[in-house]
Amino acid sequence: LELIPTNPFDPSAYSGFAYSGNGENAHLVPVATTADSIEFTLTSFSGYCAAEGTTEELQSMLPPPRCTAEWALREIAGIYRQLAHRQLHVDPDDDLTPEERAYIEDVLQTWYHQTVLPWAIQAENDESVLRTAVREFLHWQTRLQLDLGMDETGGFEAEDFLQTGYINAIYNSHDRCVTGLNPVEAWRILAFGAEYQLLFDDDGSMSDEIMELMERCLRFELTFESAYVQQFSPENDVWNEATVRAENLPLLLGEDGLQPFETDGLNRYVHFYHDVRDCHYDPYGSYFEATWELTDSTLRAWAQLGLNYTPAPPPPPEPDAPFDPCAPVSDPEDPEALRIDLYLDPGDPRDVVTWACYDSENELQDSGVNDFFSTWTFFFYATHYDEHFVNPLGEDTYHIEITDVRPGEEVFAEKHYDREFEFFFAPLHEDTRIVIRHTPAP
């Protein structure tokens, strides 16, 4: 961050400080200066300011350093202000003296051993402090590069602990997904994995393993049962009945998200009965009989786990975790409800109708076998019209929102439609149940 005032000023007369939130935790920070600007190195999204005065004068108006990091930044800021004064008023090519450089090195060593390394050691097996430890290490590493000109800053013991901590956190998240039946842990696998790759995995050697753990965590099975019964007469001797069932069909995580599955030959069937019907041959004595059977079809289903979910916080830190008053503390957030957006494409099942018409003497008058649209598809479309849309491929698709979601239980999500309609002047009852089970792989 570079500050360039519009009016002439003496940068060497200014010192830098930073704060968080609405002005809390103000502390001195080092700044670099030129003849007409002041430059800050940003290590977090906070407030950064420059004020006229020496570091001693500013420190007298600020609270004392709360932690080793703030103490280190104050000490380094004082040295850089002396250097800026010499460069602007004595020799523009002046640099840190050997004594100043040695003192900065001592300050950074103290910071490393008092805060950076203890946090890293704790984070190796305690993911609740992992990100705090990483922020501390990266902040310290940045000063190492800026103040001592060390371009290669690897090989520190703290870095090894942090690297192991990320690997442990990734596998622990997967274990919790399996043992606790909580697919939300997949978010942690992905988040820890992305941070690990950004910080330590230059060649991407862990990327396949991370995606494999994600895929093993996000495994689900879908059972879809839907039944309709429509009664046409008070005696219940004329009715429609349509039933379909697709059981234990897998939903897997693919490259582009949860992918559609397609399974042929599902146990899907429809029966349509007309035990009494006017055949138009003899309206007073003829009758009509027909049986509908639904051909096998392909059911495609895919789902999206709702993005409005806030995962629960990780386990609390161990009692002996190092205490750092400068460590950021996030306000606890109430987790929002987890939602599943399920998409169903019932394909194009057909009703094969075998029918016969008899006169009053029970003589066969006519018969045949016809191929019609699916009665169940017709009922489902009529009762789920508000959930229906045509996808870009021109296929009928239903978007079903499921809010009864239970992380930690074998039945991960469920939705049940049990309702009555008036359809073609006759009551129609729907009983549709959608069950999604979480079936992660160890």
PLY file of the C-alpha trace (Angstrom):
ply
format ascii 1.0
element vertex 442
property float x
property float y
property float z
element edge 441
property int vertex1
property int vertex2
end_header
0.00 0.00 0.00
1.58 3.27 -1.13
0.48 6.61 0.30
1.26 9.67 -1.87
0.01 12.90 -0.27
-1.00 15.69 -2.64
0.92 18.31 -0.67
4.70 18.27 -0.17
5.78 16.57 3.05
8.79 14.97 4.75
8.24 11.18 4.79
11.04 10.71 7.31
8.97 12.63 9.86
6.20 10.05 9.76
5.75 6.65 11.38
3.32 3.89 10.43
0.77 2.05 12.49
-1.99 -0.45 11.85
-5.22 -1.44 13.54
-8.00 -3.98 13.20
-11.78 -3.69 13.07
-13.02 -0.30 14.19
-9.69 0.86 15.51
-8.86 -1.89 17.96
-5.37 -3.23 18.63
-3.43 -0.31 17.17
0.31 -1.02 16.91
3.39 0.27 15.11
4.44 -1.24 11.79
7.53 -0.70 9.61
7.19 1.48 6.51
9.40 2.13 3.51
9.77 5.71 2.31
10.78 7.60 -0.79
11.09 11.35 -1.34
7.32 11.71 -1.79
5.61 8.54 -0.52
5.19 6.06 2.32
4.75 2.35 1.57
3.18 -0.32 3.78
3.49 -4.09 3.40
0.00 -5.52 3.89
-0.24 -8.82 5.74
-3.95 -8.67 6.53
-7.07 -6.71 5.64
-6.95 -4.06 8.36
-6.40 -0.35 8.68
-3.02 1.24 7.93
-2.11 4.84 8.74
0.86 7.19 8.85
1.18 9.89 11.49
3.76 12.59 12.04
6.09 11.75 14.89
8.82 9.38 15.91
8.10 5.78 16.77
8.64 6.66 20.42
6.10 9.48 20.23
3.51 7.32 18.52
4.11 4.42 20.87
3.46 6.71 23.83
-0.05 7.27 22.46
-0.70 3.61 21.57
-1.27 0.64 23.88
1.83 -1.44 24.61
2.51 -4.40 22.31
0.20 -7.30 23.14
2.39 -10.05 21.75
5.80 -10.87 20.34
4.76 -9.98 16.79
3.68 -6.45 17.74
6.86 -6.00 19.77
8.97 -7.13 16.79
7.17 -4.80 14.39
7.70 -1.88 16.79
11.44 -2.57 17.06
11.86 -2.95 13.28
9.76 0.19 12.64
12.11 2.28 14.81
15.17 1.14 12.87
13.54 1.83 9.50
12.52 5.33 10.58
16.17 6.10 11.44
17.22 4.73 8.03
14.57 6.85 6.24
15.86 10.01 7.97
19.45 9.29 6.87
18.42 8.52 3.28
16.32 11.68 2.89
18.59 14.12 4.73
22.14 12.69 4.61
22.82 10.05 1.96
20.08 8.70 -0.36
22.15 5.54 -0.90
22.54 4.76 2.78
21.55 1.28 3.96
21.14 -0.58 7.22
24.28 -0.63 9.30
25.69 -4.03 10.34
24.53 -3.31 13.89
20.97 -2.49 12.74
20.85 -5.57 10.57
22.09 -7.76 13.42
19.49 -6.30 15.76
16.67 -6.98 13.27
17.92 -10.54 12.93
17.84 -10.96 16.71
14.31 -9.55 16.84
13.12 -11.97 14.14
14.81 -14.88 15.92
13.01 -13.97 19.14
9.69 -13.75 17.28
10.32 -17.15 15.69
11.18 -19.00 18.89
8.60 -17.34 21.14
5.57 -17.49 18.84
6.06 -18.91 15.35
7.60 -22.25 16.30
5.34 -22.99 19.32
2.24 -22.35 17.23
3.54 -24.61 14.45
4.33 -27.43 16.89
0.81 -27.23 18.32
-0.76 -27.08 14.84
0.84 -30.36 13.78
-1.89 -32.28 15.59
-4.44 -29.57 16.38
-6.24 -28.20 13.35
-8.14 -25.63 15.43
-4.94 -23.54 15.63
-3.57 -24.45 12.19
-4.63 -21.30 10.36
-3.50 -19.07 13.22
-0.10 -20.76 13.13
0.13 -20.34 9.35
-0.76 -16.64 9.51
1.92 -16.10 12.14
4.51 -18.00 10.08
3.69 -16.13 6.86
3.79 -12.78 8.63
7.18 -13.61 10.11
8.42 -15.00 6.78
7.41 -11.79 4.99
9.48 -9.69 7.38
12.38 -12.10 6.91
12.29 -11.47 3.18
11.85 -7.70 3.45
14.24 -6.95 6.29
17.05 -9.45 5.67
16.62 -9.90 1.92
16.23 -13.67 2.22
14.55 -14.82 -0.99
14.83 -18.50 -0.03
13.04 -18.80 3.29
12.34 -22.53 3.34
13.89 -25.19 5.51
12.60 -23.92 8.84
11.41 -26.44 11.38
8.11 -24.58 11.77
7.35 -25.11 8.10
7.72 -28.89 8.50
5.28 -28.91 11.42
2.76 -26.85 9.46
3.03 -29.08 6.42
2.38 -32.17 8.54
-0.47 -30.31 10.26
-2.23 -29.73 6.94
-1.88 -33.36 5.89
-3.25 -34.49 9.25
-6.15 -32.04 8.98
-7.04 -33.31 5.50
-7.13 -36.95 6.58
-8.85 -36.16 9.89
-11.62 -34.38 7.97
-12.11 -37.46 5.80
-12.18 -39.71 8.88
-14.87 -37.52 10.46
-16.85 -37.69 7.24
-16.80 -41.50 7.38
-17.17 -42.15 11.11
-19.52 -39.23 11.76
-21.48 -39.56 8.50
-21.04 -35.86 7.90
-20.41 -34.96 4.24
-19.96 -31.30 5.21
-16.40 -32.35 6.13
-15.76 -32.40 2.38
-15.57 -28.61 2.57
-12.71 -28.95 5.05
-10.92 -31.48 2.86
-11.15 -29.04 -0.02
-10.20 -25.95 2.03
-7.24 -27.55 3.81
-6.18 -29.17 0.55
-6.25 -25.89 -1.38
-4.22 -24.12 1.32
-1.73 -26.98 1.49
-1.18 -26.90 -2.27
-0.81 -23.12 -2.27
1.77 -23.16 0.53
3.70 -26.40 0.15
2.68 -28.46 -2.88
4.45 -26.75 -5.78
4.25 -29.79 -8.05
0.62 -30.65 -7.23
1.56 -34.09 -5.93
-1.33 -34.08 -3.43
-4.05 -32.93 -5.81
-5.15 -36.41 -6.89
-5.19 -37.64 -3.30
-7.28 -34.67 -2.17
-9.85 -35.22 -4.92
-9.94 -38.94 -4.11
-10.73 -38.17 -0.45
-13.43 -35.71 -1.57
-14.98 -38.34 -3.83
-14.91 -40.97 -1.09
-16.56 -38.57 1.35
-19.29 -37.36 -1.01
-20.99 -40.64 -1.84
-24.75 -40.93 -1.65
-27.48 -43.35 -2.62
-30.92 -42.25 -3.76
-34.18 -44.13 -3.28
-37.18 -42.67 -5.10
-40.68 -44.07 -4.59
-43.78 -42.47 -6.03
-47.37 -43.77 -6.02
-50.62 -42.24 -7.23
-54.15 -43.54 -6.72
-57.18 -41.89 -8.29
-60.72 -43.05 -7.46
-63.47 -42.35 -9.97
-66.52 -43.80 -8.22
-67.86 -43.96 -4.66
-67.66 -47.74 -4.82
-63.93 -47.54 -5.66
-64.44 -49.94 -8.54
-62.97 -47.58 -11.16
-59.54 -46.18 -10.41
-56.09 -45.30 -11.70
-52.99 -46.57 -9.91
-49.47 -45.56 -10.92
-46.34 -46.55 -9.00
-42.62 -46.18 -9.68
-39.56 -47.10 -7.64
-35.84 -46.58 -8.07
-33.80 -47.93 -5.15
-30.24 -47.33 -3.89
-28.94 -45.53 -6.96
-25.49 -43.94 -6.49
-24.75 -40.24 -6.59
-21.01 -39.65 -7.03
-18.77 -36.61 -7.18
-17.31 -36.06 -10.65
-15.03 -33.47 -12.14
-17.85 -30.96 -12.53
-19.72 -31.68 -9.32
-22.28 -34.29 -8.39
-22.95 -36.06 -11.65
-26.10 -37.57 -13.13
-26.47 -41.31 -12.89
-28.28 -43.36 -15.49
-29.55 -46.85 -14.74
-31.61 -48.91 -17.20
-34.23 -51.47 -16.32
-35.43 -49.95 -13.09
-38.28 -51.57 -11.18
-40.83 -49.10 -12.48
-44.38 -50.12 -13.21
-47.87 -48.77 -13.61
-51.26 -50.43 -13.35
-54.33 -48.73 -14.73
-57.67 -50.46 -14.13
-61.11 -49.79 -15.59
-63.31 -52.60 -14.33
-66.50 -50.89 -15.47
-66.55 -48.70 -18.54
-69.03 -47.95 -21.30
-67.73 -49.50 -24.54
-70.18 -47.53 -26.69
-71.51 -50.83 -28.09
-74.23 -51.37 -25.50
-74.28 -48.54 -23.00
-76.45 -50.56 -20.60
-74.55 -53.80 -20.43
-71.11 -53.62 -22.08
-67.94 -53.23 -20.08
-64.29 -52.42 -20.67
-61.15 -53.95 -19.16
-57.59 -52.67 -19.53
-54.22 -53.07 -17.85
-51.41 -50.56 -18.19
-47.78 -51.57 -17.66
-44.96 -49.05 -17.64
-41.94 -49.87 -19.76
-38.49 -49.70 -18.21
-36.91 -46.29 -18.49
-33.83 -44.36 -17.48
-33.97 -42.15 -14.41
-31.34 -39.42 -14.20
-30.75 -37.61 -10.94
-28.14 -35.20 -9.71
-27.85 -32.97 -6.70
-26.15 -29.89 -5.34
-25.40 -29.52 -1.66
-26.60 -26.08 -0.68
-23.96 -23.38 -0.74
-25.75 -21.54 2.05
-24.27 -23.86 4.68
-21.70 -22.65 7.21
-19.66 -25.61 8.48
-19.39 -25.96 12.22
-16.10 -24.78 13.76
-13.30 -27.31 14.23
-12.74 -28.93 17.62
-11.54 -26.52 20.35
-7.79 -26.20 20.92
-6.02 -28.43 23.38
-5.64 -27.02 26.91
-1.89 -26.57 26.47
-2.19 -24.64 23.20
0.11 -21.58 23.14
-1.71 -18.39 24.00
-1.27 -15.43 21.69
-3.35 -12.32 22.45
-2.76 -11.14 18.87
-4.30 -14.26 17.35
-7.51 -13.38 15.48
-10.69 -14.62 17.11
-13.65 -15.14 14.81
-17.11 -14.43 16.12
-19.13 -17.65 16.21
-21.66 -17.84 13.41
-24.96 -19.60 13.60
-24.88 -22.33 10.96
-27.46 -21.86 8.27
-29.71 -24.72 7.27
-28.18 -27.15 4.81
-30.21 -27.48 1.65
-30.06 -30.03 -1.15
-31.17 -29.15 -4.65
-32.14 -32.45 -6.26
-32.76 -32.63 -9.99
-34.76 -35.52 -11.49
-35.22 -36.37 -15.14
-37.69 -39.28 -15.45
-36.73 -39.99 -19.04
-39.45 -41.16 -21.44
-41.27 -44.17 -20.00
-44.26 -45.45 -21.98
-47.46 -47.20 -20.99
-48.18 -50.41 -22.89
-51.96 -50.79 -22.71
-53.65 -54.15 -23.20
-57.39 -53.62 -23.46
-60.60 -55.48 -24.34
-64.25 -54.54 -24.70
-67.13 -56.98 -24.06
-70.84 -56.73 -24.68
-73.60 -57.58 -22.21
-73.35 -61.26 -23.17
-69.64 -61.27 -22.30
-68.76 -61.53 -25.97
-65.49 -59.89 -26.97
-66.19 -56.94 -29.23
-62.77 -55.40 -29.62
-59.26 -55.55 -28.14
-55.74 -54.31 -28.71
-52.36 -53.28 -27.39
-51.38 -49.62 -27.55
-48.35 -47.55 -26.58
-49.25 -44.35 -24.72
-47.52 -41.70 -22.67
-46.78 -42.71 -19.10
-49.67 -42.28 -16.70
-47.26 -41.80 -13.81
-45.31 -39.15 -15.76
-48.58 -37.36 -16.46
-49.57 -37.43 -12.77
-46.11 -36.35 -11.58
-46.02 -33.46 -14.03
-49.46 -32.27 -12.93
-48.68 -32.43 -9.20
-45.11 -31.05 -9.46
-45.76 -28.41 -12.08
-44.19 -25.66 -9.94
-40.95 -27.71 -9.72
-40.78 -28.53 -13.44
-38.52 -26.92 -16.04
-37.01 -27.86 -19.38
-33.22 -28.10 -19.23
-30.91 -26.82 -22.01
-31.03 -30.26 -23.67
-34.80 -29.99 -24.01
-35.46 -32.62 -21.33
-38.18 -32.44 -18.72
-36.49 -31.94 -15.36
-37.76 -31.42 -11.83
-35.96 -29.27 -9.26
-36.80 -30.53 -5.78
-35.53 -28.58 -2.79
-34.86 -30.73 0.27
-34.43 -28.98 3.62
-34.82 -32.00 5.91
-31.08 -32.69 6.01
-29.41 -34.54 8.89
-25.61 -34.62 8.87
-24.41 -37.43 11.10
-27.27 -39.81 10.30
-27.40 -42.62 7.75
-30.52 -41.09 6.19
-28.85 -37.86 5.21
-31.87 -36.20 3.62
-35.52 -36.97 3.08
-38.64 -35.47 1.56
-42.15 -36.86 1.65
-45.15 -35.73 -0.38
-48.43 -37.04 1.06
-51.24 -34.96 -0.37
-54.59 -34.89 -2.15
-55.57 -33.22 -5.42
-58.68 -32.88 -7.52
-57.69 -34.06 -10.96
-60.09 -34.51 -13.90
-63.09 -34.37 -11.56
-61.77 -37.15 -9.33
-59.63 -37.18 -6.17
-55.96 -38.02 -6.71
-53.68 -39.03 -3.84
-49.88 -38.72 -4.12
-47.44 -40.59 -1.88
-43.88 -39.76 -3.02
-40.86 -40.34 -0.82
-37.28 -39.29 -1.63
-34.50 -40.66 0.57
-30.80 -39.85 0.23
-28.38 -41.94 2.26
-24.79 -40.94 2.95
-22.52 -43.88 2.10
-18.90 -42.65 2.33
-15.99 -44.96 1.59
-13.25 -45.43 4.21
0 1
1 2
2 3
3 4
4 5
5 6
6 7
7 8
8 9
9 10
10 11
11 12
12 13
13 14
14 15
15 16
16 17
17 18
18 19
19 20
20 21
21 22
22 23
23 24
24 25
25 26
26 27
27 28
28 29
29 30
30 31
31 32
32 33
33 34
34 35
35 36
36 37
37 38
38 39
39 40
40 41
41 42
42 43
43 44
44 45
45 46
46 47
47 48
48 49
49 50
50 51
51 52
52 53
53 54
54 55
55 56
56 57
57 58
58 59
59 60
60 61
61 62
62 63
63 64
64 65
65 66
66 67
67 68
68 69
69 70
70 71
71 72
72 73
73 74
74 75
75 76
76 77
77 78
78 79
79 80
80 81
81 82
82 83
83 84
84 85
85 86
86 87
87 88
88 89
89 90
90 91
91 92
92 93
93 94
94 95
95 96
96 97
97 98
98 99
99 100
100 101
101 102
102 103
103 104
104 105
105 106
106 107
107 108
108 109
109 110
110 111
111 112
112 113
113 114
114 115
115 116
116 117
117 118
118 119
119 120
120 121
121 122
122 123
123 124
124 125
125 126
126 127
127 128
128 129
129 130
130 131
131 132
132 133
133 134
134 135
135 136
136 137
137 138
138 139
139 140
140 141
141 142
142 143
143 144
144 145
145 146
146 147
147 148
148 149
149 150
150 151
151 152
152 153
153 154
154 155
155 156
156 157
157 158
158 159
159 160
160 161
161 162
162 163
163 164
164 165
165 166
166 167
167 168
168 169
169 170
170 171
171 172
172 173
173 174
174 175
175 176
176 177
177 178
178 179
179 180
180 181
181 182
182 183
183 184
184 185
185 186
186 187
187 188
188 189
189 190
190 191
191 192
192 193
193 194
194 195
195 196
196 197
197 198
198 199
199 200
200 201
201 202
202 203
203 204
204 205
205 206
206 207
207 208
208 209
209 210
210 211
211 212
212 213
213 214
214 215
215 216
216 217
217 218
218 219
219 220
220 221
221 222
222 223
223 224
224 225
225 226
226 227
227 228
228 229
229 230
230 231
231 232
232 233
233 234
234 235
235 236
236 237
237 238
238 239
239 240
240 241
241 242
242 243
243 244
244 245
245 246
246 247
247 248
248 249
249 250
250 251
251 252
252 253
253 254
254 255
255 256
256 257
257 258
258 259
259 260
260 261
261 262
262 263
263 264
264 265
265 266
266 267
267 268
268 269
269 270
270 271
271 272
272 273
273 274
274 275
275 276
276 277
277 278
278 279
279 280
280 281
281 282
282 283
283 284
284 285
285 286
286 287
287 288
288 289
289 290
290 291
291 292
292 293
293 294
294 295
295 296
296 297
297 298
298 299
299 300
300 301
301 302
302 303
303 304
304 305
305 306
306 307
307 308
308 309
309 310
310 311
311 312
312 313
313 314
314 315
315 316
316 317
317 318
318 319
319 320
320 321
321 322
322 323
323 324
324 325
325 326
326 327
327 328
328 329
329 330
330 331
331 332
332 333
333 334
334 335
335 336
336 337
337 338
338 339
339 340
340 341
341 342
342 343
343 344
344 345
345 346
346 347
347 348
348 349
349 350
350 351
351 352
352 353
353 354
354 355
355 356
356 357
357 358
358 359
359 360
360 361
361 362
362 363
363 364
364 365
365 366
366 367
367 368
368 369
369 370
370 371
371 372
372 373
373 374
374 375
375 376
376 377
377 378
378 379
379 380
380 381
381 382
382 383
383 384
384 385
385 386
386 387
387 388
388 389
389 390
390 391
391 392
392 393
393 394
394 395
395 396
396 397
397 398
398 399
399 400
400 401
401 402
402 403
403 404
404 405
405 406
406 407
407 408
408 409
409 410
410 411
411 412
412 413
413 414
414 415
415 416
416 417
417 418
418 419
419 420
420 421
421 422
422 423
423 424
424 425
425 426
426 427
427 428
428 429
429 430
430 431
431 432
432 433
433 434
434 435
435 436
436 437
437 438
438 439
439 440
440 441
